[in-house]
Amino acid sequence: MINKILLSLLLFTSFVYASSGGCILTQDKNIKVKYTTYNKISKVKIFEDFTNIKYAAKLIEGKNFKELFVGSKLSIDTTSSKLSIPNIEATITNIKANKRIKGKPRTGTIQLLVTLNNKELNIPMRYNYDNGYFEATGDINLKDFNLAINTFNKITIKLSTNIKALLCNVKTGK
């Protein structure tokens, strides 16, 4: 009996939310972080996943990307990577969508406040969302963080996660 009441409340809430034009986005609790760099000495491109990441999502569920991501924090342990740099701390401080083009992936920009080598800088990232997959890419210039590394100067960071979108295409007959 209680299960039927709870299910009825959930369905009613979902319908009210959908009829108000809402969308429910749910992100994975995990985020993947990859990097790419170019070794100037060996002239080899390096691709690697960071394996020790702590991700504290602001929200797991929300109406839009801003609700989900702004305020979320990342802590990246770089010791398991081929990079010889200090650990990276980052906070998503802003997200802005580009104009929506029907039938195309959603795109926009993210501002990532990166702390590296005791220095904080905003790093712009481009994002792409398509078929439940969210990916953001941006460049970190290590010289900007007072890191002099002979083998490489820039790393490209790629963040990715899965996001389920519910009730986004519900028509209410208005």
N, C-alpha and C positions, 0 to 999 in steps of 0.2 A: 504494500500500500504506500509506504513512504517512498519507495523507488519510483512509483508512478507519479506521485506528487512532484518529486524532484525533477523527473524527466519532463513533466508538463511545464514546470517553471522554467527549465532550461530552454525548451522549445519556444515558449512565449517570449522570453527575454531575447532569444535569437531573432524571432520575427519582428519584435519592436525595434531592435537594433538595425535590422536589415531595412525595415520600412522607413527608417530615418536616413537612409542612404549610406549607412555604415558598412564597414568592411572589417573583418577580423583577421589580423595577421598574426601568425604564431611562428616564432623563430626557434631553431634548434638551440639547445643549451650549450652546444659546442660550436666553436668557430675554428676554421683552419687558417693557418698563416703560412704562406710560402714566400720565398724571396728568390730573386735572381740578381746576379752581379757578374761583372766581367773582370777576370783576372788579367791585369795589364801585362804581367810578366810572361805567363804561360799562354796568353791569348786564348783562354778557354772561358766559355760562359758557364757559370755555376748555377744550377737549379737545386733548391733544397726546401724541404718542409721544416718548420720549427716544430719540434716534438713536445716541448714542455711549455704549454701556454695556459695561463689562467685567464678566464673570461668571466667578467661579472656583468651580465646583461642588466640594463636598467629595468626593462620589462621583457617578459617572454611573450606576452600577448598585447596587442595594441591596434589602434585604428589606422596607423600609417608608419612609415619608416622613421619619422622623427620621434614618435613616441617610443618605438622599439629601441632605437640606437643612441640617441643623444643622452649622454651621461654614462653610457656603458664604458667599462674599463678593461684594458688588456695589459697583461704582464707577460713578457716574452723572455724566457731564459735562453740566452744565446750560447751558453757553454756547450750545448750538445751539437752546435752547428760548426761549419767550417769558418765562420766569421770570428775574428779576434776583437770583438767589441764588447762593451758593457751590456748588461741586460737592458731591454727596452720597456718603458712604461708608456702607456698611451690612453687617452680618453677621447671619445668621439664628442666633439663640442657643437657640431652643427651638421645639418644635412639639407640639401636643397634639390628639389626635383626639377628637371628640365621640362619643357612643354611636352605633353603626352602626344604621341603620334599613334593613332589607332593601328593595331596589328603589329606594332614594333615593340621591342623590349623597353621597359622603363629605364631611364637614365638620369643621372644627376651628379652632384658633387657632395663630398663629405669633407669636413674639416677634422683632422686628427691632431690633437695636441700631444706631441711626442716628447718624452723626457729621455735623454740619452747623454751620458757623460756629464751629468749634473746641469744640463742646459735644456730649456723648453722651447720648442718651436712648433708652429702650426704647419701641418703638412696637408696640402690639398690632395684629394683622391677622387677619381672618377668611378662612379658605380654603374652597374648594369644589373637589372633584375628581369629574368625571363624564365617562365615555366617552373617557378618555385625555387630558383637558384639565384642567390644574391652574391655579387662579387664586386669588390672595390680594389682599385689599384692606384698606387702612388709611389713617388720617388723620394728617398731620403738621401740627401747629399751629406756624406760624413764630414766633409770639411766645415759645414755649417755648425756641426757639433764639436768642433775643435778636435777631430780625430784624424790624425795624419797616418794613413795606411798606404804603404808603398804599392800594394798589389791591386787595390780598388778604391774608388772614391764614392761611388753611388751604389745603393741597393734599391731594387724595386720590390716593394712589399705588396702582396696580394692577400686580402682577407676574403673568406668565402663562408657561406652558411646556407642552409635550406630554410625557406620561409613558406609556410602554408597560408594560402589566402582563402578565407571562407566568406560566403555571403556577399562577395563583391559584385556579382553579376545578377543578383536577385532583382526581378522586376516586381513592383508592388501594384501595378495597375493604376497609378495616379494620373 
